[in-house]
């Protein structure tokens, strides 16, 4: 793991303090977001050397090709730049308590520049991989993540909202795929491509990445209800709310929305409403399904330490009480 | 996810330290210094340069050395070279010449004096080239360029689609035009006719997309309200989604580039993306030392503007499969053209009217940027230097700097430098066999000097 961090620094190629800030940002205390990179590294290791490669032992470092390692780093860099750019604020929406407008403007400048800087590093890294198909796949992840910010799940300021056109849980799946799933799924797939593995390996790696993302996000959403505390807050776009909306008459959902708009004082009430409706247990069922799908997609790889590590990680990220 | 404001606050803190600690900015420069693979830079010995400018304009000489990874002359960047014209340029052995008056390639009479206003240039119309409009030659390829780019950007999310397609078809499309002409020149050189390959046209599209994406981000950074005669995206939709839309354009451009399927082309264009952003970082800082400051400016100009033009020219040359020296010539043409383009832009910042530019004039000064005319003026009026260092932040700084530029011949000197680059650009074209596209490219470098917007 520390290796990824080390290489990431090398790839970015500078001791610039902004980078340190960026890294501090991605560590949120609970989840080290470099976990995504670890998934890519482990699935590369689980898949093993390329079938056509007779000199794999000389090239591979602890079971992973150098370019697969680079890919994992690039993925982390892209994700970090996405987080930074998401943090750009609309100056018209800045409230007086946020701080002086000139400071916010300056913060924006820095967010834009450092995010761009990381993106440029990612582009250079991608170009170095020398595989146009991989460049295309990974670039399309960036497009997907940007798309996620323009759907009816977020308002222009990046706050969670739900528009009337929402289709329910299927929209949640699309949104989760665009914002998190696409990057992990396509990176896992590209890692297979870089080693010259079969189409079956590529498809399975994609399925793995996709389902892990759903399971991980579902677990997070469920936890925000089961371990509710005042500080963490709720989101109207979380899976339990969307499932609740599908389960109850329109009238009841409107009541919930009204409660939500009245502010955090009512959140405890919302939590109990949703728990009673059975939406949470439905979420848990879905979570188990996605988790099992992710684990079964690993069946194509022969048993190894890397494979059991992947299974353990999937189990850990999708664990809810 | 963390609240959107949080990261900004974190960044603000970082930047405070960054401002205090100038060495941090130097780190960025060191980084940019290291990435010189495939790029060249110009080094000007300012003192001697200025002396020459004032005494004998015809002997204006420019040190122009190239730094490549594989270059056996490993120039020390701090070492001041005696001014010289590289032999490559002295012995062009071509039909292109500047001295004969009747020559169609005749650009600027050597005896001519430059005035402060580029309006002057519009009166100079060398007879045989007056009616060549470079755009007409590539009209068939240019016609659907913007619609095709819009097709690449299509997506089933209306707001994103609208925002990303917003600027296309509104600008001059200067970069794709140069790129397409260069493609024709290269293809013609190998007797494959003056057609443009599909992949070369894609590079032209990528060039315009990368440029537009960088404009979208620039406008947020510079808080610009207008662009290409339209209300800017950040003004209309806020900073946040503008940035994200810019990223979307970038990623679609990268995808289009990847679909060409040539790792070398991907590599060439990825340096452009890097250069643009490191140019942006360089713009944040300035140098104390007078000489270094001008070099810093030139390097910034290369990274921010010339790199895109130079490397797209190089990319289309690589695709047409011309020999290595011609790839290099294509790159050199683009680099000189790009430098000239930006220098003229700097001049226009002072002299053009707001209406013609589609953006307010004096914009650079107001943003705290010292562009070429100011830097030239500061060589005579040392009192400008502290103003440059404080980025014209105090009241009256902008007005004073403007007055000094008008008083000195900062604009004139900048135009001379731009003219010099234009001439270099035309010279490099002599390596290609003659065709109408080559003539058009030479004309482009001339039009640049005459443009009013």
Interface residues (C-beta under 8 A of the other chain):
Chain A: X13 X14 X15 X16 X17 X18 X21 X24 X25 X28 X83 X84 X85 X86 X87 X88 X89 X90 X91 X92 X93 X98 X99 X103 X104 X105 X106 X107 X108 X109 X110 X111 X112 X113 X114 X115 X116 X117 X119 X120 X121 X123 X124 X126 X127 X128 X130 X131 X132 X133 X135 X136 X139 X140 X141 X142 X143 X146 X147 X149 X150 X151 X156 X157 X158 X159
Chain B: X1 X2 X4 X5 X6 X7 X8 X9 X10 X11 X12 X13 X14 X15 X17 X18 X24 X27 X28 X30 X31 X34 X155 X157 X159 X160 X163 X217 X220 X221 X223 X237 X238 X239 X240 X241 X243 X244 X245 X247 X248 X250 X251 X252 X254 X255 X257 X258 X259 X260 X261 X262 X263 X266 X267 X269 X270 X271 X273 X274 X276 X277 X278 X280 X281 X284
